[in-house]
Amino acid sequence: MQRVTMRNMVFYAHHGAHPQEQELGQRFYVDVELWGDYSAAMRTDDLHEAVNYVEVYSEIKRVVEGRNFKLLEALGGAVADALLARFASVRRTRVVVRKPGALVPGPIDHVEFEATKER
């Protein structure tokens, strides 16, 4: 198996357990790893044999910006499920969602959730 990685995609969405997070929104950062057999793409240099990054980004954007989640766990799981459902060549995915504006009572860079799912 081979891996395609997309890092630090940025989306603006209204996720969070607190009303002000849902109302105001904030940035979320998403990384994904897409594991599959991409040997045909390696041999043929044909986009149809590969995972199309534009389509992957669009699918992630649809999930992250299309619905509000209270928990990062639910958001990360929904992204992983959507990628496995949409892209048949993807056998395993790792999704990391970072929330830099987490409402915690002290200085913090971000809160991060990671989910790995496979067929």
NORGIFEN-V173622 format. One record per pair of residues at least 12 apart in sequence whose C-alpha atoms are under 8 Angstrom apart, sorted by the first residue. I is the first residue (numbers start at 1). J is the second residue. Records with the same first field share a line. If there is no record, write none. Layout:
# NORGIFEN-V173622
I=J, J
This chain:
# NORGIFEN-V173622
1=35, 36, 37, 38
2=35, 36, 37, 38, 39
3=33, 34, 35, 36
4=33, 34, 35, 51
5=31, 32, 33, 34
6=31, 32, 33
7=30, 31, 32
8=29, 30, 31
9=29, 30, 31
10=27, 28, 29, 30
11=27, 28, 29, 61, 64, 65
12=25, 26, 27, 28, 65
13=25, 26, 27, 28, 64, 65, 68
14=26, 65, 68, 69
15=68, 69, 70, 71, 72
16=68, 69, 70, 71, 72
17=69, 70, 71
18=70
22=68
26=101
27=99, 100, 101
28=97, 98, 99, 100
29=97, 98, 99
30=95, 96, 97, 98
31=95, 96, 97
32=93, 94, 95, 96
33=93, 94, 95
34=90, 91, 92, 93, 94
35=90, 91, 92, 93
36=89, 90, 91, 92
37=89, 90
38=50, 89
51=87, 89
56=83
59=82, 83
60=79, 82, 83
63=75, 78, 79, 82
64=79
72=97, 112, 113
73=113, 114, 115
75=97
76=95, 96, 97, 113, 114, 115
77=95, 115
79=95
80=93, 94, 95, 115, 116, 117
81=117
84=118, 119
91=118, 119
92=116, 117, 118, 119
93=116, 117, 118
94=114, 115, 116, 117
95=114, 115, 116
96=112, 113, 114, 115
97=112, 113, 114
98=110, 111, 112, 113
99=111, 112
